[in-house]
């Protein structure tokens, strides 16, 4: 008997139903927007990976009563958060898949920092009279370069089906 994974939309509908009545901030904190994609990826990999199957079952069981737990502010939700992080790490390490936006964020922040550092270093070395303007220009250029590099990386990963 083969297992047909649920679609992202099916997971989204199920999770939306389960999160009904949960505080909006808590639902946002636990990433209701990424959970359907995570569930779908774990579900897709679970036929060939016991770790994914186990993590999917644990997360699925927790989400059945997540709204009530969020209202009660149970400590068990810390376990839920840790399990979500472990699932993401497992998918990244074992299956080489990452959530959408991860590389874009990394490259954007890196570009911003490198742009600011290089422009600051340049302004300091040449004793530029408008150091603030040069720092701003370098930061914006680094931000743009990092964003473009991150988009390029994510497009390549998307074509390889290594992004969820």
Order of alpha helices (4+ residues) and beta strands (2+ residues): alpha-alpha-alpha-alpha-alpha-alpha-alpha-alpha
